[in-house]
Amino acid sequence: MNRQLGKTDYSLYPVGLGAMSLSIQGRPTTTEAIQVIQAFVENGGNFIDTANVYCLDDSDLGHNERLIHSALALIGKNDYVLIATKGGLRRPRGEWIVDAHPTWLRTSCEQSLRDLQRESIDLYYLHASDLKIPFEESLGALMQLQQEGKIRYIGISNVNLQQLTLALRLTSIAAVQNRCNPFFKKDFHNGLIRQCQTQGVSYVPYSPFGGRHNYAHLSSYPLFQKLSKKYNASPYQISLAWLLQKDNNIIPIPGTGKVKNVLDNTLSAKLRLNQEDIDAIDQIPED
């Protein structure tokens, strides 16, 4: 059942945990957040996605990474879980500002190592491309950090096909993390997921339900209500099962602040949809 991360030796449970909602505005209590992380791991999960900017603002940088370390340390699972984090953004006054300058990427990576209390980061993403900095310059900073042993594998996030193609010419890419869900399927149409498949790159969809402000749309959508009854599964399990059956290089990272949702999400890896139902989801009009 497990899925390989790119061409690496990591074997991952098919559904990861996106930890962002545990640290941004509206976040749960620390106790509740730790329970979510522990429930994920105790139910077989071993891939957690974070970032230094999953926090309230620049004064809170690293909150999510420190939280994850604390949760895993409590159950003695720090070495069991692959943690993916990112660099390339800032959070002034709570805003989300791209800064992929090599100096900031180095500063961010080295602070993430301290916050995660690790000697090397398993998977480090360039969080976003910076219009002020050549893409290859930002990627070069990650390559240098990898040579120094501070990063084990490199990923890229919020990228297009052209940027993926350029990145693959420069270095080995383990994963691409982009937004993808039944209402936002452009990477299935623009060749990016196909390129990931042929090049042995994992595709890691974030916001697999539409994001924290749009997930209710999925649960109320008629097709998902119909399939939910047919398979005796939640609409969210249906959405994850659809992604998982599109290709075996896809590892979705749904986020949640509730333990019961973690259990729901992890069970989706065992759900099999009929091809006609996969095709029906494929035909849902995009936002």
C-alpha positions as CSV (number, residue, x, y, z in Angstrom):
1,M,0.0,0.0,0.0
2,N,2.8,2.4,0.8
3,R,4.2,4.8,-1.8
4,Q,7.7,5.7,-2.6
5,L,8.8,9.3,-2.3
6,G,10.2,10.1,-5.8
7,K,13.3,8.0,-6.4
8,T,14.2,8.0,-2.8
9,D,14.3,5.1,-0.3
10,Y,11.4,6.5,1.7
11,S,8.2,4.4,1.9
12,L,5.3,6.5,2.9
13,Y,1.7,5.8,3.9
14,P,-0.4,7.0,1.0
15,V,-2.1,9.9,2.9
16,G,0.1,12.5,4.6
17,L,-0.8,15.2,7.1
18,G,-0.8,18.9,6.2
19,A,0.0,20.6,9.5
20,M,-0.6,24.2,8.5
21,S,-4.0,24.6,10.2
22,L,-2.5,23.6,13.6
23,S,-0.5,26.9,13.7
24,I,-2.2,29.7,11.8
25,Q,-5.1,32.0,12.7
26,G,-7.9,30.0,14.3
27,R,-5.5,27.2,15.4
28,P,-6.4,24.7,18.1
29,T,-4.9,24.6,21.5
30,T,-1.4,23.1,21.8
31,T,-2.8,20.0,23.5
32,E,-5.4,19.5,20.7
33,A,-2.8,20.0,18.0
34,I,-0.4,17.5,19.6
35,Q,-3.3,15.0,19.8
36,V,-3.9,15.4,16.0
37,I,-0.3,14.7,15.2
38,Q,-0.1,11.7,17.5
39,A,-3.4,10.3,16.2
40,F,-2.0,10.5,12.6
41,V,1.2,8.6,13.5
42,E,-0.6,6.1,15.7
43,N,-2.9,5.2,12.7
44,G,0.0,4.5,10.3
45,G,0.9,8.0,9.0
46,N,4.6,8.8,8.5
47,F,4.6,11.9,6.3
48,I,4.0,15.3,7.8
49,D,4.1,18.6,5.8
50,T,5.0,21.8,7.5
51,A,6.8,25.2,6.8
52,N,8.6,27.8,8.9
53,V,5.8,30.2,8.0
54,Y,2.9,28.1,9.3
55,C,2.4,30.5,12.2
56,L,0.7,33.8,13.0
57,D,3.3,36.3,11.9
58,D,7.1,36.9,11.7
59,S,7.4,36.9,15.5
60,D,5.9,33.3,15.5
61,L,8.1,31.7,12.8
62,G,8.7,28.0,13.3
63,H,5.7,27.5,15.5
64,N,4.5,24.5,13.4
65,E,7.9,22.9,13.2
66,R,8.4,23.1,17.0
67,L,4.9,21.7,17.6
68,I,5.6,18.7,15.4
69,H,8.9,18.0,17.1
70,S,7.2,18.2,20.5
71,A,4.4,15.9,19.5
72,L,6.7,13.2,18.0
73,A,9.1,13.4,20.9
74,L,6.3,12.6,23.3
75,I,5.6,9.3,21.6
76,G,9.2,8.6,20.6
77,K,8.5,8.7,16.8
78,N,10.8,11.5,15.7
79,D,12.9,9.0,13.6
80,Y,9.8,7.2,12.2
81,V,8.2,10.2,10.4
82,L,9.4,12.0,7.3
83,I,9.0,15.7,7.8
84,A,8.8,18.0,4.8
85,T,9.3,21.7,5.4
86,K,9.8,24.7,3.2
87,G,11.6,28.0,2.8
88,G,10.9,31.1,0.6
89,L,8.2,33.1,2.4
90,R,7.9,35.7,5.2
91,R,5.0,36.6,7.4
92,P,5.2,40.4,8.1
93,R,2.1,41.5,10.1
94,G,0.5,38.1,9.2
95,E,0.8,38.6,5.5
96,W,2.2,36.0,3.1
97,I,5.2,37.5,1.2
98,V,7.5,35.6,-1.1
99,D,11.2,35.9,-0.4
100,A,13.2,33.3,-2.2
101,H,16.6,35.1,-2.0
102,P,19.4,32.6,-1.3
103,T,20.3,34.4,1.9
104,W,16.8,34.1,3.3
105,L,16.5,30.5,2.2
106,R,19.7,29.6,4.1
107,T,18.6,31.5,7.2
108,S,15.2,29.7,7.0
109,C,16.6,26.3,6.5
110,E,19.1,26.6,9.3
111,Q,16.4,27.8,11.7
112,S,14.1,25.0,10.6
113,L,16.9,22.5,11.6
114,R,16.9,24.1,15.1
115,D,13.2,24.2,15.4
116,L,12.8,20.5,14.3
117,Q,15.9,19.5,16.3
118,R,17.2,17.6,13.3
119,E,20.7,17.4,11.8
120,S,19.2,17.2,8.2
121,I,15.8,18.0,6.8
122,D,14.3,15.0,5.0
123,L,12.5,17.0,2.3
124,Y,12.9,20.7,1.8
125,Y,10.7,22.6,-0.6
126,L,11.2,25.9,-2.3
127,H,7.9,27.2,-1.1
128,A,7.2,29.5,-4.1
129,S,9.1,31.1,-6.9
130,D,10.1,34.8,-6.5
131,L,9.6,37.2,-9.4
132,K,12.5,39.2,-8.1
133,I,15.0,36.3,-8.0
134,P,15.8,33.9,-10.9
135,F,14.2,30.5,-10.2
136,E,17.5,28.7,-10.8
137,E,19.3,31.0,-8.2
138,S,16.7,30.1,-5.5
139,L,17.0,26.4,-6.4
140,G,20.8,26.7,-6.4
141,A,20.6,27.8,-2.8
142,L,18.8,24.6,-1.9
143,M,21.3,22.6,-3.9
144,Q,24.1,24.1,-1.9
145,L,22.4,23.3,1.4
146,Q,21.9,19.8,0.1
147,Q,25.7,19.5,-0.6
148,E,26.3,20.6,3.0
149,G,24.1,17.8,4.3
150,K,21.4,20.2,5.7
151,I,18.8,18.9,3.2
152,R,18.5,15.3,2.1
153,Y,16.0,15.8,-0.7
154,I,14.8,18.8,-2.6
155,G,11.2,19.6,-3.6
156,I,9.5,22.5,-5.3
157,S,6.0,24.0,-4.6
158,N,3.5,26.2,-6.4
159,V,5.3,25.7,-9.7
160,N,4.3,25.3,-13.3
161,L,5.5,22.8,-15.9
162,Q,8.2,25.1,-17.2
163,Q,9.7,25.5,-13.8
164,L,9.6,21.8,-13.1
165,T,11.3,21.1,-16.4
166,L,14.0,23.7,-15.5
167,A,14.5,22.2,-12.0
168,L,14.9,18.7,-13.4
169,R,17.7,19.9,-15.6
170,L,19.5,21.4,-12.6
171,T,19.1,18.7,-10.0
172,S,17.1,15.7,-8.7
173,I,13.6,16.7,-7.5
174,A,11.9,14.3,-5.1
175,A,8.4,16.0,-5.0
176,V,6.2,18.7,-6.4
177,Q,3.6,20.2,-4.0
178,N,0.8,22.1,-5.8
179,R,-2.8,22.8,-5.1
180,C,-5.1,20.1,-6.5
181,N,-8.6,18.9,-5.8
182,P,-11.8,17.9,-7.7
183,F,-12.6,21.5,-8.4
184,F,-9.0,22.5,-9.3
185,K,-7.5,20.0,-11.6
186,K,-5.3,22.0,-13.9
187,D,-2.1,19.9,-13.2
188,F,-3.9,16.9,-14.7
189,H,-4.4,18.9,-17.9
190,N,-1.3,21.0,-18.3
191,G,1.2,18.1,-18.4
192,L,2.8,18.7,-15.0
193,I,1.5,15.5,-13.3
194,R,2.4,13.5,-16.4
195,Q,5.9,14.9,-16.2
196,C,6.1,13.9,-12.6
197,Q,5.0,10.4,-13.5
198,T,7.6,10.0,-16.2
199,Q,10.5,11.5,-14.2
200,G,9.9,9.7,-11.0
201,V,8.8,12.7,-9.0
202,S,6.1,12.5,-6.3
203,Y,3.1,14.8,-6.8
204,V,1.9,16.1,-3.4
205,P,-1.5,17.8,-3.6
206,Y,-2.3,20.3,-0.9
207,S,-5.9,21.6,-0.3
208,P,-7.3,18.2,-1.5
209,F,-10.8,19.3,-0.3
210,G,-10.6,22.8,-1.7
211,G,-8.8,24.6,1.2
212,R,-9.9,25.6,4.7
213,H,-12.5,28.1,3.4
214,N,-14.0,25.9,0.6
215,Y,-14.2,22.3,2.0
216,A,-17.9,22.7,2.7
217,H,-18.5,23.0,-1.0
218,L,-17.2,19.4,-1.5
219,S,-19.4,17.9,1.2
220,S,-22.5,19.5,-0.2
221,Y,-21.8,18.8,-3.9
222,P,-24.4,16.3,-5.3
223,L,-22.0,13.9,-6.8
224,F,-20.0,13.5,-3.6
225,Q,-23.2,13.1,-1.6
226,K,-24.2,10.3,-4.0
227,L,-20.9,8.6,-3.9
228,S,-20.7,9.0,-0.1
229,K,-23.9,6.9,0.2
230,K,-22.7,4.4,-2.4
231,Y,-19.4,3.7,-0.7
232,N,-20.5,4.4,2.9
233,A,-17.7,6.8,3.1
234,S,-17.4,10.6,3.8
235,P,-17.1,13.0,0.8
236,Y,-13.6,13.7,2.0
237,Q,-12.6,10.1,1.8
238,I,-14.1,10.0,-1.7
239,S,-12.0,13.0,-2.7
240,L,-8.8,11.4,-1.4
241,A,-9.5,8.0,-2.9
242,W,-10.0,9.7,-6.3
243,L,-6.6,11.4,-6.0
244,L,-4.9,8.2,-4.9
245,Q,-6.3,6.2,-7.8
246,K,-5.3,8.8,-10.4
247,D,-1.7,7.6,-10.1
248,N,0.5,5.9,-7.5
249,N,3.0,8.8,-7.4
250,I,0.3,11.0,-5.8
251,I,0.5,11.5,-2.0
252,P,-2.2,14.0,-0.8
253,I,-1.7,16.0,2.4
254,P,-5.1,16.9,3.9
255,G,-5.0,19.2,6.8
256,T,-7.2,19.2,9.9
257,G,-7.4,20.4,13.5
258,K,-9.5,17.5,14.7
259,V,-8.6,13.9,15.6
260,K,-11.7,12.4,14.1
261,N,-10.8,13.9,10.7
262,V,-7.4,12.4,10.9
263,L,-8.9,8.9,11.3
264,D,-11.3,9.6,8.4
265,N,-8.5,10.7,6.1
266,T,-6.2,7.8,6.8
267,L,-8.9,5.3,6.1
268,S,-9.3,6.7,2.6
269,A,-6.2,4.8,1.6
270,K,-8.2,1.6,1.8
271,L,-11.1,2.8,-0.3
272,R,-11.4,1.8,-4.0
273,L,-13.6,3.6,-6.4
274,N,-15.1,2.2,-9.6
275,Q,-13.6,3.6,-12.8
276,E,-16.9,5.2,-13.7
277,D,-17.0,7.1,-10.5
278,I,-13.4,8.3,-11.0
279,D,-14.4,9.5,-14.5
280,A,-17.4,11.3,-13.0
281,I,-15.2,13.2,-10.6
282,D,-12.9,14.0,-13.5
283,Q,-15.8,15.7,-15.3
284,I,-16.7,18.1,-12.4
285,P,-16.4,21.7,-13.7
286,E,-13.5,23.6,-12.3
287,D,-13.7,26.7,-10.2
